[in-house]
C-alpha cells in the first residue's frame, strides 16, 4: 500500500501519545511529529504526502487529547498548549479563554503575541470580527515579522469579511487601525522587507475594497497614485505586484461573455482534440502545476464533480506547462528534460486520479488568460463563451463553484 510506511509512523505516534497520557506538551509534540515525519519521508522518497490523511489523524489525536478537558480548570502555564490542541481539533470556541488565562502568567512579548495570534485565527474561524478587531488593536507586535503576520491577517482574511458584513467603511477603519500600529522603523535592514510587505498588503486590501465597490479601473487608478507618491522602494515593489494582479483581473474580466481565446497545445495526457471539439459542452479549463498545493487539494472535489456531471455535458481540461523540475528532482537548476518531466506528469495524473485530459501549453497562454496565480479555472458555456473565472481553492469556494456549474449545465 502506497502510504503503508506513513501509517506505521502514525500508529507509532499514536502509541507514543497514549503513553503521554494527558500531558498537553507531550500530546502536542506527538501530534506535530506526525506531520514532521510525513514531510521528512516525502523528502527522502520523492513521494507526495497525503495531507488529508495526515491532517485527519492529527485532528483525531487532538480530539482524544482534549476529551473531558475543562478549559476553566487547566493550569495557566499550560493554557496556551491546550489552546493549540483545541485549535488542532477544530474546537475554536474555548481558545480565547485559554489564551487569556495564559496571559496571566506574565509571558514574554513573543509568547504573548503567539497566543494572541492563535486567538485571531480562532476569531476568523468563528467569524467573530469584533473581537478580532479589538485584539489587533491591543496585542503586542514584538518583531517586524509579527507586524507582517497581523497585517496579512487583517488584509487577507478580515478586510473582505468585515466589508461583506458591515461595509467597506468598517473594513477600511480596521485597516487604518492596524497600519497605525506598524513600527515606524524596521529592527534591521534584513527585516525591512516584512514592514514593506505589511504596508503593501494593507494598501492592496484597500484597492480590493475599491474594486468591489467602484470597479477595477478605479482600483488601478488608486494603486497607480499610491505608487507615484510612495518613497520606499520596497513598498513600491509590493504595490507594483498588486497593480499587475489588478491589471490581470481587468484582462480576465474582459473575457467574460466573449468567445474563449484560441490557443495551441503541445503534448497531452488523455484525449483532447481542442476546444472546438467540445462545443455544446460546458468546459472547465483548469490551469494548474504539479508543485501547487492548492491545485492538488482541489483534485478530489474536481474529480467528484466530473464523475457526477459528465453525463450532463461537463468536460474538464487541465492546462499546465514545463517548469524544469519535479518534486526535489532538479529543484535548484530547473533544467529537467521535457521528456522526463512529461513522463513524471503522467505519473502525477495517475497518483491524483485525474481522469480528464491534461494538455501542455506555452507560458504565453497564461498571459492571454491574465493568470498570475494558480489554481485558476475558467468556465466555458455551451456556446464557447467565457462564463466566469475562479482563483484559488477552498472547500467553501468549491461548493459555490460547483453550484454555478450545475446551474449552467441546466441552461
Secondary structure, DSSP 8 states (H G I E B T S, - for coil): -TTHHHHHHHHHHHHHHHHHTT-HHHHHHHHHHHHHHHHHHHHHH-----HHHHHHHHHHHHHHHHTT--GGGS-GGGHHHHHHHHHHTT--TTHHHHHHHHHTT---HHHHHHHHHHHHHHHHHHT-HHHHHHHHTTS---SHHHHHHHHHHIIIIIHHHHHHHH-HHHHHHHHHHHHHHS-SS-SSTTTHHHHHHHHHHHHHHHHHHHHHHH-HHHHHHHHHHHHHH---HHHHHHHHHHHHHHHHHHHHHHHBTSB--------EES----GGGGTTSEEEEEE--TT-HHHHHHHHHHHHHHHHHGGGTEEEEEEE---S-BTTBTTTT----HHHHHHHHHHHHHHTT--SEEEE--HHHHHHTT--SSSEEEEE-TTSBEEEEEES--HHHHHHHHHHHHHHHH-
